[in-house]
């Protein structure tokens, strides 16, 4: 169950990053564009953090 939660959270993070990128691409104000690119970077960082947790949990199960 916890693993499913993390999987859903990872997908949500990637969706958030994609949305932020679209908003950045549509922004005409440089400051606004920069803000959305920062949001994208943060969403991706959060997704990678969740992925790292999942990998650490799975490593003992597969003998890593």
N, C-alpha and C positions, 0 to 999 in steps of 0.2 A: 504494500500500500504506500509506504513512504517512497519507494522507488517510482511508483506511478506519479505521485505528487511531484517529484523532482523532474520527471520526464515532461509532465505538463508545464511545470515552471520554466524549463529550458525552452520549450516551444513558445511560451508566452514572451520570454525574453527576446527570442529571435523575431517574433512578430512586432514587438515594440521597437526593436532596432530597425526593422524594415520600414515601419511607419515613420520613425524619426528621419530616416534617410530620404523618404519621399517628401516629407515636409521641408527638409533642407534643400532638396532639389527645386522645390517650388518657391522657396523664399527669395524675395528680391532684396531684402535688407541684409547687408553683410553680418550685422550683429545677430540677427535672428537665425540666419543660416548657420553661423558658428554655434549658437545655442543648440540647434537641432543636431548638429554633428557631434556635439558633446553628449547629448542624450543618447545618440546612437552608440557612441563609444562606451558609455556606462551600461547600456543594455547588454552589449556584447561581453563586457567584462563580467557582468552578473551571470550570464549564460555560461561562460567559461568556468566560473566558480562552481556552479551547480554541476557541470560536467566533471570537474575535478573530484568533487565529492562522490559522485556516482562511480567514477573509476577507482577511487580508493576503496569503496565498499565492495566492488566486484573483484578487485585484485586478489584477495585471499581465496575467493571462490574458484578462480581459474588458475591458481597456483603461481601468481606473480609475486 
